[in-house]
Amino acid sequence: MEEFTQRQRAMWAAGDYVSLSEHIKGVGELVVARAGVEADMDVLDVACGAGNAAIPAARAGARVTGLDLVPELLEGGRRRAAAEGVEVEWVEGDAEELPFEASAFDRVFSTFGHMFAPRHRRTADEMTRVCRDGGTIAICCWTPEGSVGDVFRASASYLPPPPDFASPPILWGTEDHVREMFPSAASFEFERHSATIEWESLDSFLDFFMDRFGPMVTARQLLGERFDPLRADVRGIWTKWNASPDGGFVLPQEYLLSVIRF
């Protein structure tokens, strides 16, 4: 397990996810709103990356902790928070072993972060443990039916299989799986949204993405010459999904927003 964790940390440190995540910041704003974050609440952003949800929660006046496995992403979050003049406590740690006391937070949320922790039940149990009675967990995860799900499947066909203890991240984008992971919840609310990318052209965004998205940077290092067919497959997927009417690039990326109340 420790070896897997080290590989995960190195993968997400590769490239430049901090700059890439700037283009889906709206998801963080939405999850904070749907979670009902208010001033003076204690809130936790799990697998926070560079703070797409932590920072708007801090702007709302909450006491915010952002936790991530990757020091480089936390440093990006510190820079962003400083630029916006908000305070966030940045903690290096694992979503499967949250270093906090039980019932420490009024709100717990994650945007495309916790879904990559390998043991889903353990991650969900940890998020539930640190959430207070009457609190809310809110998560945003890519759906299997959307364009990101297609890219995940294409990538998996080129890469070594994950270890037996690791569940597919894309499961978190299904309502049934979310319900199964939080059996003690009082209620669930589900919404589907799109984190849409708009760019001058498909190929220019493909270059931008491949140079910055840690899993693709790592895949290129691992696959060598076999990376070119994977890149071509991703280009084909995006060509299919491109919603631009005028030769530009508009990529809808569907995600499931789940609000879990206790």
Salt bridges, closest charged atoms under 4 A:
GLU3 OE2 - ARG7 NH1 3.26
GLU22 OE1 - LYS25 NZ 3.17
GLU22 OE2 - ARG80 NE 3.12
GLU29 OE2 - ARG59 NH2 2.33
ASP40 OD1 - ARG63 NH1 3.83
ASP42 OD1 - ARG63 NE 2.70
ASP42 OD2 - ARG132 NH1 3.17
GLU75 OE1 - ARG78 NH1 3.37
GLU84 OE1 - ARG59 NH1 2.57
GLU92 OE2 - ARG9 NE 3.96
GLU96 OE1 - ARG119 NH2 2.70
GLU97 OE2 - ARG122 NH2 3.51
ASP106 OD2 - ARG132 NH1 2.99
GLU126 OE2 - ARG129 NE 2.79
GLU145 OE1 - ARG192 NH1 3.43
ASP150 OD1 - ARG153 NH2 2.67
ASP150 OD2 - LYS240 NZ 2.85
GLU189 OE2 - ARG261 NE 3.13
GLU191 OE2 - ARG34 NE 2.81
GLU191 OE1 - HIS193 NE2 2.62
ASP203 OD1 - ARG235 NE 2.71
ASP207 OD1 - ARG231 NH2 2.46
ASP211 OD1 - ARG220 NH2 3.29
GLU254 OE1 - ARG192 NH1 3.10
